[in-house]
Amino acid sequence: MVSRIPIWNDARVRGVFYQVIALGFVVLLGYYLVTTTMRNLDTRHISSGFTFLQRNAAFEIGESIIPYTAASSYGHVLLAGFLNTLKVGFIGIILTVILGTVIGVARLSKNWLISRIAAGYIEIFQDLPVLLQLFFWYALFYESLPAPRNALSPFEGVYLCKRGIILAVPEHHPVYLYMAVSFVMGCLAVYLLRRWARKRQERTGQYFPVFRVSLGLLLGLPLLIWLAAGTPLKMDVPKLVGFNFRGGMTLSPEFVSLLLGLILYTSAFVAEVVRAGIQSVHKGQWEAAMSIGLRPSYALNLVVLPQALRVIVPPLTSQMLNLTKNSSLAVGIGYPDFVSVASTTINQTGQSIEPILMIMAVYLFFSLTTSAFMNWYNKKIAIVER
């Protein structure tokens, strides 16, 4: 007859018991913190809840993607700050990956000058604190650039002054919407084309010029639509009226300074990630690619980088998250990101807990979204062992 183990000696039962005890302790601690906080707020006659989101904000912000005035609600201004942070993060990540990849590849160049310049770039921008870089670019606009009346114009329709960078842009025309739709359709076609070309190459060994065809799809479809619409070329050119420019598109000094600082700082780390990933591929892969007649660029794109990506993607994800989180330093140069408008909201409403919780939720959303996408991409490019 098999003797039963006493329940208090069963490791699984003890494990469940300890977890229940730990969970109960956490719940009790949370209950204590919440009730104590609510009691202290009531004692100090500080309101709580999110009803303040419906009240008028009564303060202006420098720039917003959506229409906003001082008569708008706190919820509206927080949405504007969220979109400003999203704009900086999205544009910054794309430009950082491109610049960091170029610098990382240049760091491995056999050309001594190119390699030294890339190494110098990495050392300089890695060692300077990102906030200091933001201050530098912001001061450069206001100390080095002239007033709008004496604005610099390096190119026709482009002006540099203390008010930022003013650019000529195409005037609104319905064809631009159709061009954008065709570009999105071209991206879908390129994705399907790449899948087909890869399967075809695995099956037959024949290489298909995906890059050239993809470039033709992405540029050719919008170009054909533009030609069919009569080639509208009318531009909205900025003009100096009084003390400022009107028309065109203006990139504020705060936005440009923040974007430059984040891109230059983070791309230095991305360059090192790319360099380490490429160097992790055994040199025999390079030699094998060259032995079958591939040019260095083809060897890099078709042989080395696909193997290096498994090393590059995880730390690259961390750098993307760092860029998004570092965007909160925008408050130091006056760019109205989510942290900046939330701080103003705290000062005016006297409620700090709710806006801080919203800040945490926003950056958690950005981080989880970026991580989820990069984890999906990492699994997609993983080498499948047979």
VEXVEX-994719 format. One line per field, with one value per residue (C-alpha): y, z negated, x negated; residue number from 1. Coordinates in nm, 2 decimals. Example, Ala and Ser with C-alpha at 12.3 -4.5 7.8 and 13.67 -1.06 7.14 Angstrom:
2
yy	-0.45  -0.11 .
zz	-0.78  -0.71 .
xx	-1.23  -1.37 .
doti	1  2 .
This chain:
386
yy	0.00  0.34  0.59  0.94  1.24  1.47  1.78  2.01  1.83  1.86  2.11  2.21  2.27  2.48  2.68  2.76  2.85  3.09  3.26  3.31  3.46  3.69  3.80  3.87  4.08  4.29  4.34  4.46  4.69  4.84  4.88  5.06  5.29  5.38  5.44  5.64  5.86  5.92  6.01  6.26  6.42  6.46  6.62  6.87  6.93  6.82  6.68  6.35  6.17  6.25  6.50  6.78  6.65  6.82  7.16  7.44  7.42  7.80  7.79  7.78  7.54  7.62  7.36  7.09  6.85  6.89  7.22  7.36  7.68  7.80  7.74  7.37  7.11  6.95  6.63  6.80  6.95  6.61  6.45  6.72  6.65  6.27  6.33  6.55  6.28  6.02  6.24  6.28  5.92  5.79  6.02  5.98  5.60  5.59  5.84  5.69  5.34  5.47  5.70  5.44  5.17  5.39  5.49  5.13  5.00  5.30  5.21  4.88  5.04  4.96  5.33  5.48  5.82  5.70  5.46  5.73  5.98  5.72  5.63  6.00  6.05  5.75  5.86  6.23  6.18  5.88  6.06  6.39  6.37  6.39  6.68  6.88  6.81  6.94  7.26  7.30  7.27  7.49  7.76  7.73  7.84  8.14  8.25  8.18  8.23  8.57  8.72  8.64  8.97  8.85  8.48  8.26  8.09  7.81  7.68  7.84  7.82  7.72  7.97  7.94  8.19  8.21  8.10  7.77  7.61  7.74  7.52  7.56  7.28  7.18  7.34  7.12  6.92  6.61  6.41  6.40  6.18  5.94  5.94  5.85  5.57  5.44  5.45  5.24  5.00  4.99  4.90  4.61  4.50  4.52  4.30  4.04  4.07  4.01  3.70  3.56  3.64  3.47  3.15  3.15  3.19  2.90  2.68  2.76  2.95  3.24  3.59  3.85  4.22  4.30  4.64  4.79  4.66  4.78  5.12  5.13  5.04  5.28  5.58  5.48  5.44  5.79  5.94  5.79  5.93  6.27  6.27  6.16  6.45  6.71  6.74  6.99  7.19  7.49  7.55  7.72  7.94  8.11  8.49  8.74  8.94  9.18  9.01  8.65  8.42  8.31  8.01  7.70  7.47  7.57  7.34  7.50  7.54  7.32  7.04  7.05  7.07  6.78  6.56  6.64  6.57  6.24  6.12  6.20  6.07  5.74  5.67  5.66  5.36  5.20  5.23  5.02  4.77  4.73  4.71  4.43  4.24  4.25  4.14  3.85  3.69  3.47  3.60  3.28  3.40  3.70  3.48  3.24  3.52  3.68  3.34  3.30  3.64  3.86  4.23  4.36  4.54  4.22  4.01  4.25  4.27  3.91  3.71  3.90  4.13  3.86  3.66  3.97  4.08  3.81  3.98  4.34  4.34  4.28  4.57  4.78  4.75  4.88  5.18  5.25  5.25  5.48  5.73  5.74  5.77  6.04  6.25  6.34  6.57  6.80  6.99  7.13  7.32  7.40  7.15  7.07  6.69  6.49  6.53  6.91  6.96  6.71  6.91  7.23  7.05  6.94  7.30  7.44  7.18  7.08  6.72  6.53  6.16  6.13  6.31  6.12  5.79  5.91  5.98  5.63  5.48  5.67  5.57  5.22  5.21  5.34  5.08  4.78  4.87  4.91  4.59  4.39  4.50  4.43  4.09  4.00  4.11  3.92  3.60  3.66  3.69  3.41  3.14  2.82  2.51  2.21 .
zz	0.00  0.11  -0.17  -0.09  -0.14  -0.41  -0.25  -0.44  -0.28  0.08  0.26  0.50  0.22  0.03  0.35  0.40  0.04  0.04  0.36  0.21  -0.10  0.11  0.32  0.01  -0.13  0.19  0.20  -0.16  -0.10  0.21  0.01  -0.27  -0.03  0.16  -0.15  -0.31  0.00  0.03  -0.33  -0.31  0.01  -0.17  -0.47  -0.25  -0.05  0.28  0.53  0.70  1.01  1.38  1.39  1.44  1.80  1.90  1.76  1.97  1.98  2.01  2.13  2.47  2.61  2.88  3.14  3.19  3.46  3.38  3.35  3.00  2.82  2.46  2.44  2.50  2.22  2.03  2.20  2.54  2.44  2.30  2.63  2.82  2.60  2.66  3.04  3.01  2.82  3.08  3.36  3.21  3.13  3.46  3.67  3.44  3.44  3.82  3.87  3.59  3.73  4.07  3.95  3.69  3.96  4.19  3.92  3.80  4.15  4.20  3.87  4.04  4.37  4.50  4.59  4.30  4.32  4.32  4.04  3.82  3.89  3.78  3.47  3.38  3.43  3.20  2.93  2.92  2.92  2.68  2.42  2.42  2.20  2.41  2.22  2.28  2.65  2.64  2.47  2.74  3.04  2.88  2.80  3.15  3.29  3.06  3.04  3.39  3.63  3.72  3.68  3.95  4.14  4.20  4.23  4.40  4.72  4.82  5.08  5.26  5.04  4.73  4.45  4.12  3.84  3.47  3.54  3.67  4.02  4.27  4.57  4.89  4.93  5.21  5.20  5.11  5.40  5.41  5.61  5.31  5.12  5.41  5.42  5.06  5.10  5.40  5.19  4.92  5.18  5.32  4.97  4.96  5.31  5.21  4.91  5.12  5.39  5.13  5.00  5.35  5.45  5.14  5.20  5.56  5.48  5.22  5.48  5.80  5.68  5.91  5.77  5.84  5.83  5.55  5.47  5.81  5.87  5.52  5.59  5.91  5.73  5.45  5.67  6.00  5.88  5.72  6.01  6.26  6.06  6.04  6.42  6.49  6.27  6.48  6.28  6.02  5.91  5.73  5.40  5.08  5.05  4.71  4.73  4.47  4.34  4.07  3.81  3.91  4.21  4.34  4.55  4.60  4.31  4.00  3.79  3.45  3.28  2.99  3.22  3.44  3.13  2.96  3.28  3.35  3.00  2.97  3.32  3.29  2.93  2.99  3.34  3.18  2.97  3.26  3.47  3.21  3.20  3.58  3.58  3.31  3.50  3.83  3.65  3.49  3.83  3.90  4.16  4.35  4.45  4.62  4.79  4.91  5.05  5.23  5.37  5.56  5.72  5.50  5.47  5.12  5.11  5.21  4.97  4.69  4.77  4.87  4.65  4.36  4.24  4.23  3.99  3.80  3.73  3.47  3.27  3.36  3.30  2.91  2.82  3.10  2.93  2.61  2.79  2.95  2.61  2.47  2.75  2.67  2.30  2.34  2.53  2.19  2.16  2.40  2.10  2.06  2.39  2.39  2.64  2.55  2.52  2.29  1.98  2.04  2.07  1.79  1.56  1.64  1.58  1.23  1.15  1.25  1.11  0.80  0.88  0.92  0.89  1.19  1.44  1.32  1.36  1.72  1.79  1.67  1.88  2.19  2.17  2.08  2.40  2.61  2.46  2.49  2.84  2.96  2.78  2.92  3.28  3.24  3.07  3.37  3.61  3.41  3.44  3.81  3.89  3.66  3.84  3.86  3.78  3.99 .
xx	0.00  -0.14  -0.15  -0.02  -0.24  -0.09  0.06  -0.17  -0.47  -0.34  -0.56  -0.28  -0.03  -0.29  -0.37  0.00  0.04  -0.26  -0.14  0.21  0.05  -0.17  0.13  0.33  0.05  0.03  0.41  0.41  0.11  0.29  0.61  0.43  0.25  0.57  0.78  0.51  0.46  0.83  0.86  0.57  0.72  1.05  0.88  0.70  1.02  0.85  1.09  1.03  1.14  1.13  1.41  1.15  1.10  1.43  1.33  1.18  0.80  0.76  0.40  0.24  -0.02  -0.28  -0.17  0.08  0.17  0.54  0.73  0.69  0.77  0.75  1.13  1.08  1.10  0.82  0.91  0.85  0.52  0.40  0.50  0.30  0.00  0.04  0.04  -0.27  -0.46  -0.34  -0.46  -0.81  -0.84  -0.72  -0.94  -1.23  -1.23  -1.22  -1.50  -1.71  -1.70  -1.80  -2.08  -2.21  -2.22  -2.42  -2.66  -2.70  -2.78  -3.02  -3.20  -3.30  -3.41  -3.75  -3.79  -3.99  -3.84  -3.47  -3.54  -3.71  -3.43  -3.17  -3.37  -3.40  -3.03  -2.95  -3.19  -3.08  -2.70  -2.71  -2.91  -2.70  -2.39  -2.07  -1.93  -2.25  -2.21  -1.85  -1.97  -2.25  -2.02  -1.75  -2.01  -2.15  -1.81  -1.77  -2.13  -2.27  -1.98  -1.85  -1.50  -1.24  -1.31  -1.67  -1.59  -1.85  -1.73  -1.97  -1.72  -1.42  -1.12  -1.32  -1.38  -1.58  -1.52  -1.44  -1.08  -1.20  -1.23  -0.97  -0.91  -0.72  -0.46  -0.23  0.11  0.41  0.53  0.76  0.50  0.26  0.51  0.52  0.14  0.12  0.37  0.17  -0.15  0.01  0.13  -0.23  -0.36  -0.11  -0.22  -0.59  -0.52  -0.35  -0.62  -0.90  -0.72  -0.68  -1.04  -1.18  -0.97  -1.07  -1.44  -1.42  -1.24  -1.44  -1.75  -1.67  -1.71  -1.44  -1.53  -1.30  -1.45  -1.42  -1.07  -0.96  -1.11  -0.91  -0.59  -0.63  -0.72  -0.56  -0.20  -0.18  -0.37  -0.12  0.17  0.00  -0.05  0.31  0.43  0.25  -0.07  0.05  -0.26  -0.12  -0.31  -0.21  -0.53  -0.59  -0.59  -0.72  -0.42  -0.50  -0.73  -0.66  -0.61  -0.27  -0.19  -0.40  -0.48  -0.66  -0.87  -0.91  -1.25  -1.13  -1.02  -1.33  -1.56  -1.39  -1.39  -1.76  -1.87  -1.69  -1.79  -2.16  -2.19  -2.00  -2.14  -2.49  -2.38  -2.19  -2.51  -2.69  -2.41  -2.43  -2.81  -2.80  -2.53  -2.72  -3.04  -2.86  -2.82  -3.12  -3.36  -3.32  -2.97  -3.13  -3.38  -3.12  -2.90  -3.20  -3.31  -2.99  -3.03  -2.81  -2.91  -2.97  -2.64  -2.45  -2.65  -2.56  -2.19  -2.13  -2.36  -2.50  -2.22  -1.95  -2.17  -2.27  -1.91  -1.86  -2.14  -2.04  -1.66  -1.65  -1.89  -1.74  -1.40  -1.55  -1.69  -1.35  -1.19  -1.46  -1.40  -1.02  -1.08  -1.36  -1.10  -0.96  -1.27  -1.08  -0.96  -1.31  -1.29  -0.92  -0.79  -0.42  -0.45  -0.22  -0.44  -0.45  -0.08  -0.01  -0.24  -0.06  0.27  0.14  0.04  0.38  0.62  0.43  0.48  0.16  0.24  0.47  0.25  -0.06  0.14  0.22  -0.15  -0.24  0.04  -0.07  -0.43  -0.33  -0.12  -0.41  -0.65  -0.41  -0.31  -0.67  -0.78  -0.49  -0.57  -0.94  -0.88  -0.65  -0.92  -1.19  -0.99  -0.93  -1.30  -1.41  -1.61  -1.40  -1.60  -1.53 .
doti	1  2  3  4  5  6  7  8  9  10  11  12  13  14  15  16  17  18  19  20  21  22  23  24  25  26  27  28  29  30  31  32  33  34  35  36  37  38  39  40  41  42  43  44  45  46  47  48  49  50  51  52  53  54  55  56  57  58  59  60  61  62  63  64  65  66  67  68  69  70  71  72  73  74  75  76  77  78  79  80  81  82  83  84  85  86  87  88  89  90  91  92  93  94  95  96  97  98  99  100  101  102  103  104  105  106  107  108  109  110  111  112  113  114  115  116  117  118  119  120  121  122  123  124  125  126  127  128  129  130  131  132  133  134  135  136  137  138  139  140  141  142  143  144  145  146  147  148  149  150  151  152  153  154  155  156  157  158  159  160  161  162  163  164  165  166  167  168  169  170  171  172  173  174  175  176  177  178  179  180  181  182  183  184  185  186  187  188  189  190  191  192  193  194  195  196  197  198  199  200  201  202  203  204  205  206  207  208  209  210  211  212  213  214  215  216  217  218  219  220  221  222  223  224  225  226  227  228  229  230  231  232  233  234  235  236  237  238  239  240  241  242  243  244  245  246  247  248  249  250  251  252  253  254  255  256  257  258  259  260  261  262  263  264  265  266  267  268  269  270  271  272  273  274  275  276  277  278  279  280  281  282  283  284  285  286  287  288  289  290  291  292  293  294  295  296  297  298  299  300  301  302  303  304  305  306  307  308  309  310  311  312  313  314  315  316  317  318  319  320  321  322  323  324  325  326  327  328  329  330  331  332  333  334  335  336  337  338  339  340  341  342  343  344  345  346  347  348  349  350  351  352  353  354  355  356  357  358  359  360  361  362  363  364  365  366  367  368  369  370  371  372  373  374  375  376  377  378  379  380  381  382  383  384  385  386 .
